[in-house]
Amino acid sequence: MRFASQEFFDKLKESIMDENSDDSIYTELYEVLLHDTKYRIIRNVGFEDWEDVFQEVAWSVIRQLPRYLLNSEDMHEAQRQSWLNRIVDGKSASWLKKKYRMNKQKKEEQGSQTGSKQPKNIVLSLDMLHEINEETHTPIKLAEGSDSTKSPETIMVESEVSKKLLEKLTQLYSINTSPEKLIAFTYSRLIFPYIGDVVSGKPSKVYEHLYGFRLYDLYECMVDDLMSVIDGFIPKETFLPLREKLDIIDSDGHAIGEKSFDLQVRQITDGVHRIHKKLDADRDEETKKEQKQEQQEGGSDDDRTPEF
């Protein structure tokens, strides 16, 4: 019996909702998940680590069961399988990234003992997505960290994310435009410019790295990559306006997030330009309001929060 099948969904729901049922359904769920995910996990992370990743997958599925049972009643088997695959690939990417960081830390500690210096690198979840998609285990792409020069188009690298910056991100993702263009803007202006010369923020590079991937997968990578670039935690609520855009059901009965990124270079260029123009207009309006308020209050301290 497959996890995504209607038969198992009905059985799972009946057992979970029955207050008098025992815990045997969880044992069966564990065995079904093991059968359905083992080889995908091995393909993603290799044979050595698959069991550790599977434990994280199983726990994640169990933790999300109430919401899954509530929202998956009318889903097709392919949609349920896609939900499970998203968890598997997400946990695989996180594991690879964590493993790389641990290995990198060991090398830095060994290097400090010998007096050598290790270059600063940022590992993108997007790179992991490319690896998983290509079904290879080649070394991930690395880019040297940027210098301390900061421009209006990039986010400042800080250990703490200011409230002002979170508000600006929420403002960005609330702009009335397609989620594809918001994701493209984020990589073009807020992520790629901070990982050095290997990957630039040019529309052609954005197209090269994003095209063909599912929007839900790109969203998860984007959130992770943005936090890596600014070296700070960003609450999920910040991205809620974008997530809501992805969850909209289109005329075909599928969530927008299930579609693949298919913007062409010209469309990316136009989208980034329009979003930037909208942010500039909003910033100018906000500046006018602040100046007016300062005049009324007799002046205030400078606001040194970085802007996009």
C-alpha positions in Angstrom: 0.0 0.0 0.0 1.4 3.4 -1.0 1.3 6.4 1.2 -0.3 8.6 -1.5 -3.1 6.1 -2.3 -6.7 6.8 -1.5 -6.9 3.5 0.4 -4.1 4.4 2.8 -5.4 8.0 3.2 -8.8 6.7 4.3 -7.3 4.2 6.6 -4.9 6.8 8.1 -7.7 9.3 8.6 -10.1 6.8 10.2 -7.4 5.6 12.7 -6.2 9.1 13.6 -9.8 10.4 14.1 -10.8 7.3 16.2 -10.2 8.1 19.9 -10.4 4.4 20.7 -7.8 3.2 18.1 -4.4 2.0 19.2 -1.0 3.3 18.0 -0.6 0.5 15.4 -1.4 2.9 12.6 1.9 4.7 13.3 3.9 1.5 13.0 2.2 0.9 9.6 2.8 4.5 8.6 6.5 4.2 9.4 6.7 1.0 7.3 4.9 2.6 4.4 7.1 5.7 4.5 10.2 3.6 4.6 9.1 1.7 1.5 8.1 4.8 -0.4 11.0 7.1 0.5 14.1 5.0 1.0 15.5 5.0 -2.5 14.7 8.6 -3.1 16.6 9.6 0.0 19.5 7.4 -0.9 19.6 9.0 -4.4 19.6 12.5 -2.7 22.1 12.1 0.1 23.9 8.7 -0.5 23.7 5.4 1.3 25.7 6.4 4.3 23.3 9.1 5.6 19.9 7.9 4.4 18.7 6.5 7.7 19.3 9.7 9.5 17.4 11.7 6.9 14.6 9.2 6.9 14.1 9.7 10.6 13.7 13.4 10.0 11.2 12.7 7.1 9.1 10.4 9.2 9.0 12.8 12.1 8.1 15.7 9.8 5.2 13.7 8.2 3.8 12.7 11.6 4.0 16.3 12.9 2.1 17.6 9.8 -0.5 14.8 9.8 -3.4 16.8 11.2 -3.0 19.5 8.5 -2.3 16.9 5.8 -5.5 15.0 6.6 -7.5 18.2 6.6 -6.2 19.6 3.3 -5.7 16.4 1.3 -9.2 15.0 1.3 -9.8 15.9 -2.4 -6.3 15.6 -3.7 -5.3 13.1 -6.4 -2.7 10.5 -5.6 -0.1 12.5 -7.6 -0.7 15.5 -5.5 -0.3 13.6 -2.2 2.9 12.0 -3.6 4.2 15.5 -4.5 3.5 16.6 -0.9 5.6 13.7 0.4 8.4 14.2 -2.2 8.6 17.9 -1.1 9.3 16.8 2.5 11.9 14.2 1.4 13.7 16.7 -0.9 13.6 19.5 1.7 15.0 17.3 4.4 17.6 16.0 2.1 18.7 19.5 1.1 18.8 20.6 4.8 20.9 17.5 5.6 23.4 18.1 2.8 23.7 21.7 3.9 24.2 20.9 7.6 26.7 18.2 6.7 28.7 20.6 4.5 28.7 23.2 7.3 30.0 20.6 9.8 32.8 19.6 7.4 33.6 23.2 6.7 33.8 24.0 10.4 36.2 21.0 10.9 38.4 22.3 8.1 38.4 25.8 9.6 39.4 24.4 13.0 42.2 22.4 11.4 43.2 25.4 9.4 43.3 27.7 12.5 45.7 25.2 14.1 48.1 25.4 11.2 47.7 29.2 10.8 46.0 29.0 7.4 42.8 30.9 6.5 39.7 29.5 5.0 37.7 31.5 2.5 34.1 32.5 3.5 31.5 30.7 1.5 27.7 30.7 1.3 26.0 27.4 0.3 22.6 27.9 -1.4 19.7 25.6 -1.0 19.1 26.3 -4.7 22.3 24.5 -5.4 21.0 21.5 -3.5 17.9 21.6 -5.5 19.9 21.5 -8.7 21.9 18.5 -7.3 18.7 16.6 -6.4 17.1 17.4 -9.7 20.1 16.1 -11.6 20.3 13.0 -9.5 24.0 13.4 -9.0 26.4 13.6 -6.0 28.9 16.1 -7.5 30.3 18.7 -5.2 28.0 21.7 -4.6 28.8 25.0 -6.2 30.5 27.5 -3.9 30.9 31.2 -4.3 33.2 33.5 -2.3 31.4 35.8 0.1 31.0 39.4 -0.9 33.0 42.3 0.5 31.6 44.9 2.8 30.4 47.1 0.0 26.6 47.5 0.1 24.2 48.9 -2.4 20.5 49.9 -2.3 19.7 46.7 -4.3 21.1 44.3 -1.6 20.4 43.4 1.9 23.0 44.1 4.6 24.6 41.0 6.1 23.9 41.2 9.9 23.6 38.8 12.7 20.3 40.2 13.7 17.4 41.1 11.4 15.9 44.4 12.3 12.2 45.0 12.6 12.5 47.6 9.9 14.0 45.1 7.4 11.3 42.5 8.2 8.6 45.2 7.5 10.3 45.9 4.1 10.4 42.3 3.2 6.7 41.9 4.0 6.0 45.0 2.0 8.0 43.4 -0.9 6.0 40.1 -0.9 2.7 42.0 -0.6 3.2 43.7 -4.0 0.4 42.8 -6.4 2.4 40.7 -8.9 3.0 37.1 -9.7 4.9 34.9 -7.2 7.4 34.0 -10.0 8.4 37.6 -10.3 8.8 38.1 -6.5 11.0 35.0 -6.3 13.0 36.1 -9.3 13.4 39.6 -7.7 14.6 38.1 -4.4 17.3 36.1 -6.1 18.3 38.8 -8.5 18.6 41.7 -6.0 18.8 40.2 -2.5 20.6 36.8 -2.8 22.8 36.4 -5.9 24.6 39.8 -5.5 25.9 38.7 -2.1 27.5 35.4 -3.1 30.3 36.8 -5.3 31.0 36.7 -9.0 30.2 33.0 -9.6 26.5 33.8 -9.8 25.4 37.3 -10.7 21.9 38.8 -10.3 21.5 39.3 -14.1 18.1 38.2 -15.4 19.9 35.7 -17.7 21.5 34.0 -14.6 18.2 34.1 -12.7 16.6 32.3 -15.6 19.4 29.8 -15.8 19.1 28.9 -12.1 15.4 29.0 -11.6 13.8 27.9 -14.8 11.9 24.6 -14.7 11.8 24.2 -11.0 8.5 23.9 -9.1 7.5 27.2 -7.4 6.9 25.6 -4.0 10.5 24.2 -4.1 11.9 27.5 -5.2 10.0 29.2 -2.4 11.5 26.9 0.3 15.0 27.4 -1.1 14.5 31.2 -1.3 13.6 31.4 2.3 16.6 29.3 3.4 19.0 31.1 1.1 17.8 34.6 2.1 18.4 33.7 5.8 21.9 32.4 4.9 22.8 35.6 3.0 21.8 37.9 5.8 23.1 35.5 8.4 20.0 35.9 10.6 16.6 34.3 11.3 13.5 35.6 9.4 10.1 34.5 10.8 7.9 32.6 8.4 5.2 35.2 8.8 7.4 37.6 6.8 6.9 35.5 3.7 3.1 34.9 4.3 1.9 37.2 1.5 4.1 35.3 -1.0 3.0 31.9 0.4 -0.7 32.9 0.0 0.0 33.8 -3.6 1.5 30.3 -4.2 -1.5 28.6 -2.5 -4.1 30.2 -4.8 -5.9 27.6 -6.8 -6.0 28.3 -10.5 -8.7 27.5 -13.1 -7.2 24.0 -13.5 -7.8 23.2 -9.9 -4.1 23.2 -8.9 -2.2 25.5 -6.6 0.0 28.1 -8.3 2.9 26.8 -6.3 2.7 23.4 -8.1 3.6 25.0 -11.4 7.1 25.3 -12.7 9.0 28.5 -13.0 8.7 29.5 -16.7 9.5 33.2 -17.0 11.7 34.1 -19.9 14.7 36.5 -19.5 12.7 39.5 -20.9 9.8 38.8 -18.4 12.3 38.5 -15.5 13.9 41.8 -16.5 10.5 43.6 -16.7 9.3 42.1 -13.5 12.4 43.1 -11.5 12.3 46.6 -13.0 8.6 47.0 -12.1 9.0 45.7 -8.5 12.1 47.9 -8.0 10.1 50.9 -9.3 7.2 50.1 -6.9 9.5 49.8 -3.9 11.2 53.1 -4.8 7.7 54.8 -5.0 6.7 53.3 -1.7 10.0 54.4 -0.1 9.6 57.9 -1.3 6.1 58.1 0.1 7.3 56.7 3.4 10.2 59.2 3.5 7.8 62.1 3.0 5.6 60.8 5.8 8.6 60.5 8.1 9.9 63.9 7.3 6.4 65.4 7.9 6.3 63.6 11.3 9.8 64.8 12.2 8.8 68.3 11.5 5.8 68.0 13.7 7.8 66.4 16.5 10.8 68.8 16.1 13.2 66.3 14.5 14.4 62.8 15.3 17.5 60.5 15.0 18.6 59.3 11.6 17.1 56.0 10.5 20.1 53.9 9.4 18.1 50.8 8.5 19.4 49.5 5.1 17.1 49.7 2.2 16.7 47.6 -0.9 
